[in-house]
């Protein structure tokens, strides 16, 4: 390889290393939160027995609660006394 070709190759490598890449990402403007929908519960039944309780916010499933747990029994008791 000639000296000129070697210097040209080194110059190309130096220019690649000398130019930092900077990326700026703009964060989207925060939206005003819509009024949160009330949390409600849906009982999942199989053959007349409650097998799970779903905690829902609108149509979004937040979590599943075991009806045999303390919290599950408290929720079921609220619905039984309301009926």
HELIX and SHEET records of a PDB file:
HELIX    1   1 UNK A    3  UNK A   18  1                                  16    
HELIX    2   2 UNK A   70  UNK A   82  1                                  13    
SHEET    1   A 3 UNK A  39  UNK A  46  0                                        
SHEET    2   A 3 UNK A  49  UNK A  57 -1                                        
SHEET    3   A 3 UNK A  60  UNK A  65 -1                                        
END                                                                             
